[in-house]
Amino acid sequence: MKTTSNQYKILNKSCYGLTDIDDNSVDAIITDPPYGISYQNNYWDKDLPNKEIWKSCLQKLKPGGFAAIFSSVRLMHRLMVDIEDSGFIIKDVLFWVYLNGMPKSRDIALDIDKELGIESKKIGTYKYVQGYKKEGADSYKNNFIKDKLEPASNLGIHFQGAGLGVKPAYEPIILVQKEIEKGLTVAQNIIKYNTGALNIEQTRIPYEKGENKVGHNPHPKGRVTANILRTDNLFDGYDKFFVVPKVRQSAEDFNNHPTLKPLDLMHHLVKLLSWENQIILDPFMGSGSTGLSALTFNRNFIGYELDKHYFNIATKRFDNLTTTLNQPSLFETKPIYKTK
């Protein structure tokens, strides 16, 4: 199954091979593949992607084109090797920083009680929520009540509060590039393919009101974006730690994807890796956030999603957005992919 318009083409099928796309026709790739960490025990996150997908991505990307690929701290090194072995050049690792990540630990003292055959003490109850929605039947994991416990054994009390890891506060995004065409300079490659550089101008960080310009030759639009991703001004106190918060609540009650990325983050990546009317590919589309950002900023989009449930969510999000944007008046009507 596929859904197409003059500005986007999304396919409910495996991305392996990318057979629907001509070689050297995509301007940028932005994708959030399975991390191979069995996130919340989801079937689609049991393994890292087969590295053949990165060879296919390289083949479809224009010379000099960039790709931004989300990863996890634990397996980033393995994914980077797969990507590099496929022919990409590793350029950087961007850090999406947030403070509202889900702790991946537990009170080991309760395990000690269990091992010793001592029943832990019940001190109350709490409502357990897994996923990014707190309420509603469509939540990723339904709310349910769990007992609040504390250790009862002497050894458990000694180790009360001990855990197995710290709270995650960032997610790495691997920035890679396809080599420019052999024999060409960067400028010559851009002239031929319109790829080969990052769109720094569209992602500058504006100066705060009344702030003196910085640097020996300050740019009027602000600072160059960094590999620590931020989309809003940072303030003193607690707020200064929030760069692009994770999604917690959403107007889209129908969207229950557990690893939904905030649109502000995707907006930043779309603007950094591409220019207007270029084609962005997402081989692991999920619920379609990359595509929504692409259309919002007058880019074209191709997306693949094997899971029928998430493909339907993406289709609904695209329909809602294009209706809101009055799409035909905002975008060029030329096809976004070549017909073989």
C-alpha positions in Angstrom: 0.0 0.0 0.0 1.2 3.5 -0.7 -0.1 7.1 -0.4 1.1 9.8 -2.8 0.7 13.4 -3.5 2.7 15.8 -5.6 4.8 16.5 -2.5 5.1 13.2 -0.7 5.1 9.5 -1.2 4.7 7.1 1.7 4.8 3.3 1.4 3.5 0.6 3.8 6.3 -1.9 3.0 9.9 -2.8 4.0 12.5 -0.2 3.1 15.1 -2.8 2.3 16.3 -2.3 -1.3 14.5 1.1 -1.7 13.4 -0.2 -5.1 10.9 2.6 -5.6 13.6 5.3 -5.7 16.1 6.1 -8.5 19.8 6.1 -7.6 21.4 9.5 -6.8 17.9 11.2 -6.5 17.5 11.9 -2.8 18.9 15.2 -1.3 18.9 14.2 2.4 18.0 11.3 4.8 16.6 11.8 8.3 15.6 8.6 10.1 15.0 7.1 13.5 15.8 3.3 13.0 15.3 0.5 15.5 18.1 0.8 18.1 18.3 -2.9 18.9 17.6 -2.3 22.7 14.1 -3.9 22.8 12.7 -0.6 23.7 9.6 -1.2 26.0 9.8 -4.8 24.6 8.6 -3.7 21.1 9.1 -6.4 18.5 10.4 -3.9 16.0 13.3 -2.9 18.2 14.9 -6.3 18.8 17.9 -5.8 16.5 19.9 -3.1 14.7 18.8 -2.8 11.1 20.5 -5.0 8.6 23.4 -2.9 7.2 22.2 -3.5 3.7 19.8 -0.6 4.2 22.7 1.8 4.6 24.2 0.6 1.3 20.8 1.3 -0.3 20.6 4.7 1.3 24.0 5.6 0.0 23.0 4.5 -3.5 19.9 6.6 -3.5 21.5 9.7 -2.0 23.0 12.3 -4.2 26.8 12.8 -4.0 27.5 15.1 -1.1 24.1 14.5 0.5 23.9 14.3 4.3 22.0 11.9 6.6 21.0 12.2 10.2 20.4 8.9 11.9 19.1 8.6 15.5 20.8 6.0 17.7 21.2 5.0 21.4 24.1 5.5 23.7 24.6 1.7 24.2 24.7 0.7 20.6 25.8 3.9 18.7 29.3 2.5 18.1 28.0 -0.6 16.4 25.5 1.4 14.2 28.3 3.8 13.3 30.5 0.9 12.1 27.7 -0.5 10.0 27.1 2.9 8.4 30.7 3.7 7.8 31.3 0.2 6.3 28.5 1.0 3.9 30.5 3.9 2.4 29.3 6.9 4.4 31.7 9.4 5.9 31.1 10.0 9.6 31.0 13.8 10.1 29.8 14.3 13.7 27.5 13.1 16.4 24.7 15.5 17.3 23.3 15.4 20.9 19.6 15.9 21.4 19.5 16.9 25.0 16.5 16.7 27.3 15.8 16.2 31.0 12.5 14.3 30.8 14.0 11.0 29.8 12.6 7.8 31.3 15.0 6.3 34.0 16.1 2.8 33.1 16.8 1.6 36.6 15.0 0.0 39.6 15.6 -0.2 43.4 17.9 -3.2 43.6 17.1 -3.4 47.4 13.8 -5.0 46.5 15.6 -7.7 44.5 17.8 -8.3 47.6 14.7 -8.9 49.7 13.3 -11.3 47.1 16.6 -13.2 46.9 16.7 -13.5 50.7 13.0 -14.7 50.8 11.9 -11.7 52.8 8.7 -9.9 51.8 9.2 -6.2 51.1 7.1 -3.7 53.0 4.1 -2.1 51.2 3.9 1.6 51.9 1.3 2.7 49.3 0.3 2.5 45.7 1.0 4.5 42.5 -0.4 4.8 39.0 2.2 3.3 36.5 2.4 4.9 33.1 4.7 3.7 30.3 4.8 5.7 27.1 4.4 9.4 26.4 0.7 9.8 27.0 -0.7 10.0 30.6 -4.4 9.6 30.0 -6.8 7.9 27.6 -7.6 4.5 26.3 -5.2 5.0 23.3 -2.2 5.5 25.6 0.8 3.4 24.6 0.5 1.4 27.8 -2.7 1.6 29.8 -2.5 3.1 33.3 -2.5 0.5 36.1 -1.9 0.5 39.8 1.3 -0.8 41.3 2.3 -1.3 44.9 4.9 1.1 46.3 7.4 -0.9 48.3 10.4 -0.4 50.4 13.0 -3.0 51.6 12.5 -5.0 54.8 15.7 -7.0 55.1 18.8 -5.4 56.8 20.9 -5.8 53.7 18.0 -4.4 51.5 17.7 -1.3 53.8 21.5 -0.8 53.5 21.3 -0.7 49.7 17.9 1.1 49.6 17.7 3.3 46.5 20.7 1.7 44.7 20.1 1.3 41.0 21.7 0.0 37.8 22.0 3.2 35.7 21.6 7.0 35.7 18.7 8.9 34.1 19.2 9.4 30.3 19.3 13.0 29.3 20.5 12.9 25.7 20.1 10.9 22.5 22.9 10.7 19.8 22.1 11.5 16.2 24.8 10.3 13.8 25.6 12.9 11.1 27.1 11.3 8.0 27.7 12.3 4.4 28.0 10.6 1.0 31.3 11.5 -0.6 31.1 14.2 -3.3 31.6 13.1 -6.8 35.1 12.1 -7.6 37.1 14.8 -9.3 34.7 17.6 -8.2 35.3 20.3 -5.6 32.6 21.0 -3.0 31.5 24.0 -5.0 31.4 22.1 -8.3 29.4 19.3 -6.6 26.8 21.8 -5.3 26.5 23.3 -8.8 25.9 19.9 -10.3 23.7 18.3 -7.5 22.7 21.1 -5.1 24.2 18.9 -2.3 27.4 19.0 -0.3 26.9 21.5 2.4 24.8 22.1 5.5 22.1 24.8 5.6 23.7 26.8 8.4 21.9 30.0 7.5 18.5 28.5 8.3 19.5 27.1 11.7 21.4 30.0 13.3 20.6 30.6 17.0 19.2 34.2 17.3 20.7 36.6 19.8 18.7 37.4 22.8 17.0 40.8 23.0 19.6 43.4 24.0 22.5 40.9 23.8 25.8 42.1 22.3 26.9 40.4 19.2 29.6 37.8 19.6 32.7 36.8 17.6 35.2 38.7 15.5 32.8 39.0 12.6 29.3 38.5 14.1 26.5 37.3 11.8 23.3 39.4 12.1 21.1 36.3 12.3 22.9 34.8 15.3 25.3 32.0 16.2 26.1 28.9 14.1 24.1 25.9 15.4 26.1 23.4 17.4 26.2 19.7 17.8 24.2 20.1 21.0 20.8 20.6 19.6 18.6 23.4 20.9 15.6 25.2 19.3 14.6 27.6 22.0 16.4 30.3 24.1 17.8 28.9 27.4 17.0 30.6 30.6 18.5 30.7 34.1 17.5 28.1 36.6 15.8 24.8 35.8 14.6 25.8 32.3 18.2 26.2 31.0 18.5 22.4 30.9 15.6 21.9 28.6 16.8 22.0 25.0 14.2 20.1 23.0 12.0 18.2 25.6 10.7 14.8 24.7 7.0 14.5 23.7 4.7 13.9 26.7 1.3 15.2 25.7 -0.1 15.7 22.2 -3.2 17.0 20.5 -3.0 13.9 18.3 -4.9 11.5 20.6 -4.7 8.9 17.8 -0.9 8.8 17.8 0.5 6.2 20.3 3.9 5.7 18.8 6.2 5.1 21.8 9.3 6.8 20.4 7.6 9.9 18.9 10.1 12.6 18.2 9.2 16.3 18.9 8.5 18.3 15.8 10.8 21.1 16.9 13.7 18.7 16.8 12.7 17.4 13.3 12.2 21.0 12.1 15.8 21.7 13.1 17.2 18.7 11.3 15.1 19.3 8.1 16.3 22.9 7.9 19.9 21.9 8.6 20.2 19.1 6.0 18.2 20.5 3.1 16.8 23.4 1.1 13.3 24.1 -0.2 11.9 21.8 -2.8 14.6 19.1 -2.1 13.7 15.5 -1.4 14.0 14.0 2.1 13.9 10.2 2.6 13.0 8.4 5.9 13.3 4.6 5.5 12.0 4.0 9.0 9.1 6.6 9.0 7.2 5.5 12.1 4.3 7.9 12.6 5.7 10.4 10.1 7.3 13.2 12.1 10.2 13.7 9.5 7.6 14.0 6.7 5.5 16.5 8.6 8.5 18.7 9.1 9.6 18.3 5.5 6.2 19.5 4.2 6.0 22.3 6.8 9.3 23.7 5.4 8.5 23.2 1.7 10.5 20.1 1.2 9.4 16.9 -0.5 9.3 13.6 1.2 9.5 9.8 0.7 8.8 7.5 3.7 8.7 3.8 4.3 6.9 2.1 7.3 6.4 -1.6 7.5 4.0 -1.5 10.5 0.5 -1.0 9.2 -0.7 0.6 12.5 1.9 3.3 12.4 1.6 3.8 8.7 -2.1 4.5 9.2 -1.2 7.0 11.9 1.3 8.7 9.5 -1.3 8.8 6.8 -3.8 10.6 9.1 -1.1 13.1 10.2 -0.2 13.9 6.6 -3.9 14.4 5.7 -4.4 16.7 8.7 -1.3 18.7 7.9 -1.9 19.1 4.2 -5.4 20.2 4.8 -4.2 22.8 7.3 -1.4 24.1 5.0 -3.7 24.3 2.0 -1.0 22.3 0.3 -1.5 23.1 -3.4 -0.9 26.8 -2.9 2.2 26.3 -0.9 4.2 23.7 -2.8 5.3 23.1 -6.3 3.2 20.5 -8.2 6.1 18.7 -9.9 6.5 15.0 -9.0 9.0 14.4 -6.3 10.4 11.1 -7.6 11.4 9.8 -11.0 9.5 7.0 -12.6 11.6 4.1 -13.7 
